[in-house]
Amino acid sequence: MRRASWVALTSLGAVCQAAPDAAPPVRPTWVVQVEDSSMAFIGVWPVDERVVWVAGPGGRWGRTGDGGATWRFGVVPGGESMAFRDVHAFSEGEAFLLSIGSGPASRIYRTDDGGDSWTLVFENHDPDAFFDCFSFWDRRRGFAFSDSHDGEFTLIRTDDGGASWTRIGPELVPDARPGEGAFASSGTCVVTRAGGLGWFATGASAVDTRVIRTTDYGASWSESLTPIASEASSAGIFSLAFLDDTLGVAVGGDYGRPDDPTDQVAVTADGGATWSSRGRTGLGGAPYGVSWVPAAPTLTLVAVSPAGSAWSSDGGAAWSRFDSESYWSVAFVGPDAGWAVGPGRIARMRWTPE
């Protein structure tokens, strides 16, 4: 059913309402598929209901081709010290990994054979750059985002499937505030959608938070302020997600203040041009990751953090906690195809009637 048939967007509040024929209430539960204290995962990318890739510190990656019934894990040769925080995949065979850190610690690797071999396709040689997240529009085009220095963001772009990367001219991107950057907590500070739409979210500026967007594959960029606070280097937007080309959500807070009661959620109904506050997830501090649940009968969101998980069935206005385990990232491709990852575990969502 089309969202237009059951969503009403009103002024800056972007209030979302479910249709009278919405499905009966349900309760979310994480079903742990992998539990191993020797491993940790921070990035997760479900290609579809069966193929999912994960990534984490120690050069580690993982993949399933059967919805999580079985998993294969490995370490990228030569990347054993890499802290992978983001992963983007196109199939069971094709995937990219991004590691974080200053200088050459920020890297991008690619596999075309399901992880049997990996190719280093980007190594950062700017000692002031620290890459946080990346995303691809298609198999040829994508971009990666680094924290700012000297008043400029460092964005790099590929147009040849990751074989080469070039910097997007800093004159094309809004100037950075002092200290402004992002949080490499879930690999979700960058989002892309088909047709050249792209966004990255910021924080740590002690001024304000912004979502900066492109509609033409990174050829030009514009900025929008959000109501999520950034009063310290530990505060700002941590995760960004879009359900379609117009409806998006940002979550954030201050990870240095786990009991901080400030508003954590902002939504947009116009593709990121304007943002309005939607309140708090109840997770405290800062949610590290958020995802829409595509094709759900209502506008459903799931957020995760080291303090637990929470969900909303009304587009982010009201939230309920449902799990207390630590998860750092979450991603859905359908109501029955959602995964969360964190220290020592990978879990898949199960919805049960209340």
N, C-alpha and C positions, 0 to 999 in steps of 0.2 A: 504494500500500500504506500502511496506517496506521502511524504511528510507533510506536504501542503494541505492534505485532507484532515490532519489532526494537530497541526501546530499553529498557534497564533503568536505572532511576534508584535509586541507593543512597545513603542518608543524605545528609550535607551535601556529599559529594563529587560528587553528581549524575553518576556515571560512566555514559557512554553507550557501548553496544555495538551493533555492526552485526550483522544477521542472517546466517546462513550463506549465504543466496542473494544476498548483495550483489553488485553489478556488479564486473567486473574492474577492476584499478587503472587510473587515468588520470592524466594530467599536465596541469596548467593552463597556458595561454599567453595573454598579452594580444595581441590583434591590433589594431594602431593603425588607427583609422578617420579621425582628424583629427590632423594634426601641423602646428602653426603657432606659431612662437615669439612672435608678436605677441599671442597670446591666452592666457588662463589660465582654468581652470574649477575650482570648488571644490564646488559642489553638483550632485548628479545624482539624477534621479527617473525610473525606468522605469515607465511606466503598464502596459505589456504588452510582448510580444516585438517590437513594431514602433515604438511611440511612446515616446520618451525626451526629457526636458528636461534642460538643464544651465544653470548660472549661474556667474558669476564677477565679478571686479572690473572697474571701468570701466563699470558699468551694463550689462554684457554678458549675453546669454542665447543659448541655442541650442536647436534642436528637430529631431528626425528623425521621420518617419512611416513609414519603410521599414526599420527595424532598424539604421539607421546607414549604409546605402549612400549616402545623401545627407543633408546637414545644411543647415539654414538658420540664420543667425546675425543678431543685431541688438543695438542698444543702446536702452535705454528712454529716450525723450525726456524731458529734464529730470532724468534719473537718471544722467547721464554720470559723475558723481563717486561714485556709490554702489558700495560693496563688497558685491556680492551673495554670500552664503555659503550660502543654503539655497533650495531650490525644491521645491514640491509641486504636482503636476498631477493632473488627473482625466481628461483626454482630449487629443487633438491640438490642441484649441482652448482648453481651460480650464487655467490655471496661475496660481500665486502665486509671487512672489519676495520674499525677505527680505534686506535689507541691514543691515550691522552698523555700530556706532559710537555715540558718546555723543550724547545729545540728538537733534536731527532727522536725524542720519545714520542712525539706525535707522528703517527704513521697510518697508512691505509694499505691493507693487504687484500688481494683478490684470489678466489678459487673458482675454477670452472669445472672441477671434477669432484664436487662434494666434500672437499677437504683433504683429498689425497695429496694434493700439492697446493702451495700458496706462492703468490708472486707479490713482492713489495712494489706497489705502484706509486706510492708517494711517501717521501720522508722529509719532514720539515727541517729547513736549515736556517730559519729565522729564530735566534735565541730568545726573542721577545714574544713569539707566538706560542699559543697553547690552545690546541684544537679540542673542542668539546663534543661536537655532534656533526653528523652529516645526513644527507638524504638524497635520493635519486628521483628524477621525474620519469625516467625510462631507462632502458639498458645503456643508452649512450650518454645521457645528461644528468648531472648531479652537482651538488655543491656542499662544501664543508665550512664550518664557522669556528673562528678562534676568538678568544678574549681580546680586548683592545689593548693597544699601547700607543703612546704619543697621539692620543685623540682620534685614532682610526681603528676600525675593525679590519681584521684580515679574513676575507672570504676567498676561497679558491673554488674553481669550477672545472669540470671535465665535460668534453663534448665527444669523446671517443671511447666511452665505456671504461673510463678509469685509467687508460694507458698513459695519459698525460694530464697534468693539472696546472692551471694558470690562475694568477690572482685576478679577482674582479677589481677593476680600478677603484681605489678608495674614494675618488671624487664622485662615484656613482652611488655611494652609500652614505647615509646620514652620519655626521661626526659622532664620536663616542663621548660620553661623559667621563670624568675622571674615574678610573678603576672599573668602568663598566665591562661586564662580560656575561658569562652564563655559568650554569652548574652542570658538570658532567656526571650527574647522579643517575641518569636513566637513558641517556641517548635520545632524549625527546625535546631538546631545546630548539630543534629544527624540524620543520614539516614541509613536504612538497605534495602537490597534487597535479594531475594531468593538465596539460595546456600551459605550463609555465608558471603556475602559482606556487609561491614559496614564502615561508615565514621563518624568522628566528626571534627568540625571546631573550630578554636581558634582565640583569639585576646587578647587585654588588656595587651600585654607583653612589649610594647614600643620597640620591637625588630623587629618582623616580624609576619606574620600570616601563619598558617599551616593547612593543612588537613591531618589527620592521619587516616589510613585505615587498614581494616582487610579483608582477603579473606577466613577465616576459623572459622567463628563464634567467633572471639575474642581470638583465641589461639595464634596469633601473630599479630604484628602491624608494619607498616612502615609509614614514614612521607614524606610530600612534601610541599615545600614552595609555597605561592601564591603571586601575585603582589598586593594584597589589603593591604594597609598600616595599621600599628598598632603603632601609635606614642604616645598613651595615654591610660589610663585605660578605656576610653570611646570609643575606636576605635578598629576595627578589623572586622572579618567576623561575620555577624549576622544570615545568613540563607544559607542553603545548600540544593540542590535538584538534583536528578538524573532522567533523562528520561528513561535510560536503564542502562545496566551494565557498559557502557563506557562513555556516554555523560552526563556531570554534569555541574552545575553552582553554583557559590558562589557569594553572594552580601554582601556588608558591607560599612563601612565608619566610621564616628565619630558622635555619637548622640549629643555630646556636642558642635558641630560646625554645626548648621543647614544650614549655607550658604557655607559649605566647598565644593570646586569644585573638589576634588580629584577623581580619578577613583574608581568606586564602584563595578565593575563586572569582574569576572574571570571565564573562562570556561576550561573544560578538555574534551578531546576526547579519553583518554586512562584509564578510570576508576579512575582518581585521581592521577596518577603517575606524571603528569606534568600539570601546569596551565598557562594560558596566559590571558592578560588583554583584556577586551572587552569594556572598556569605562565607561559611566555614565548613570544612569537611568533618571536623571533630577529631582529626588526627593529631592536632597540636604541631608545634614547630613548623615543618614544611612537608607536604606531600612531595615525594620525589618523582612520581609518574602518574599519568592519568590517561584514560582511553575512553572514547565513546564505544558503545556496543552497537554496531551496525545492524539494521533490520530488526531491532527490538521494537515491541509494540508501543513503548513510550520512549522519551528521550533519556536514555540510560547511560550513566557514567560510572566508572570504577576508578578509584584513586588508591595508591599504595604509598607506604612510607616505612621507615624502620620501626614505627610505633604500631603498624597494623594496616588494615584495609577498610575502606568505606565505599558506599555506593549511593547513587541518587537515581531516582526514576522520573524526575521532573526537570531535567536539564540543568541540574546543579543548585536548585533553590534549597532543597532539604537533603540532608545526608544521614546515613545510618552506618555505624561501624559494624563489621561482621567477622573480623578476624584480627588476632593480636600478634601474629607472627610478622617478622621483618621481611618485606619485599621492597625492591627498589624500582622495578619497572613492570609495566603491564601493557598488553596489546591485545585487541580483539579484531577479528575479521568477520565475525558473525556471533549471534547469541550463544551458540554452543561451541564456539571456537575462540577462546580467550585464555591467555597464559600470563602468569606472573613469575618473576625470578628474583632471587635475593641470595643472601648468604646461606649456602648449603642446601638450597632447594629450588625445584622447578614445580609449578603447580598449574593445573588446568581448572577452569571454572565449571561448576555444575550448578544449575538452577533447579530448585525444588519448590513445590507449592507450599505456601504457608499453612 
